[in-house]
Amino acid sequence: MKMTKEEKIEWARKLRQPSNLPFEAPENYLGCLNDVSEKTLMIPTSVGDSTCYLFEKNSGAVNDVLFVNIHGGGFVQLHNLFDRALCATYALELGCRVLDIDYRVAPESPFPIPVIECYEVIQWVLNHGEKLGINPDKVIVGGNSAGATLTASACIMAQEKGGKVPAMTLLIYPGADSFLSPEESCILNDGEEPDLSDLRVRGVLYNTLYTDNDPSLAGSPYVNLGLATEEQLAKFPDTLVITAGKDYLRYGGERFAGLLAASGSKIILQRFKNSDHGFYVRCMGTEWRDARELAMNTICAKFGLKRIKTPELNADSNQ
């Protein structure tokens, strides 16, 4: 389905309305934002300066690790409060600095602009560690959903362009295929108004706005991670992949984890079988704490950090 520019902007407006996903965090969860400082940085890229937010805890020593966060939202949703809160928890529990990339989104900035922007921000970080007070050998890049896809794409681009890769990546329920099958395209061509409460329908619309269903992109590993070759994955760093058992994206994400393992990367793959898409960021269900525990502990083990548990994450949840 081809859309006019005006139709794309209108669908993006509808998709950017408040999400149908619940937010089930503990009562004082957002209080973590009071315990960190947040500074806006403009990092130069070939698609324009990238707006990024640097988080740092207010008290206590800060180590030389940097977590680069790439938010989710189907390449269409704007950076939001939940992204900021997640970055604050990383800063507090890992004692590190966190750089949150507020990258350009579709349809205003479709593929490949978000990939290029995120790749070039990561390259800037890895080449200018002294400006951030971090060790470039201790950089983690992580993202959820579309952000996980952009994280993986940036590592593939590093292989192709001879760039640097981070020490570790964290891929949380990645969308491994952003190109629509003919069956998926029919959802937008059946004459019915798409049901935006259906995550699959939202996914079809997100992918349409991101790639415009350009057939020339069908074989691109930046659009379909599952098509990446062993050579393109040769520089991929140690990676933790988290998927959700009730999420239809789990299949592609787990297949991609298998490709990474086959290419020689050190991979940890964990499916949280009782959870759905969005659970990690929006604190949904009963397993989000376990997933974050796994992520924090894996990062701490990688860099020899001592985890600092925050009261907000250990309080009872409002469910």
Sequence and secondary structure as in RCSB ss.txt:
>XXXX:A:sequence
MKMTKEEKIEWARKLRQPSNLPFEAPENYLGCLNDVSEKTLMIPTSVGDSTCYLFEKNSGAVNDVLFVNIHGGGF
VQLHNLFDRALCATYALELGCRVLDIDYRVAPESPFPIPVIECYEVIQWVLNHGEKLGINPDKVIVGGNSAGATL
TASACIMAQEKGGKVPAMTLLIYPGADSFLSPEESCILNDGEEPDLSDLRVRGVLYNTLYTDNDPSLAGSPYVNL
GLATEEQLAKFPDTLVITAGKDYLRYGGERFAGLLAASGSKIILQRFKNSDHGFYVRCMGTEWRDARELAMNTIC
AKFGLKRIKTPELNADSNQ
>XXXX:A:secstr
    HHHHHHHHHHHTS  SS    BTTGGGGGGGEEEEEEEE  TTS EEEEEEEESSS   S EEEEE  STT
TS   HHHHHHHHHHHHHH SEEEEEE   TTTS TTHHHHHHHHHHHHHHH HHHHT  TTSEEEEEETHHHHH
HHHHHHHHHHHT    SEEEEES   B S  HHHHGGGSSSS   TTSHHHHHHHHHHHHHTT GGGTT TTTBG
GG  TTTTTT  EEEEEEETT TTHHHHHHHHHHHHHTT  EEEEEETT  TTHHHHT SSSHHHHHHHHHHHHH
HHHT      HHHHS B  
